[in-house]
Amino acid sequence: MLTYASDLTSMTQGRGTYSMEFSHYDVVPQHIADKNVAAGKAAGKI
């Protein structure tokens, strides 16, 4: 997605447009959530 805007502009001679929108949140497995919380606490961000 990082180069999509410039690629689209090149392919359509500046006439192409696009938009993105948030789809959804998803459940994080508990072991990953625990790891992230521990990392945040260790970094002093929580």
Summary of the structure (lengths in Angstrom):
residues: 46
radius of gyration: 19.0
end to end distance: 30.9
largest distance: 49.6
contacts: 59
relative contact order: 0.10
helix: 46%
strand: 0%
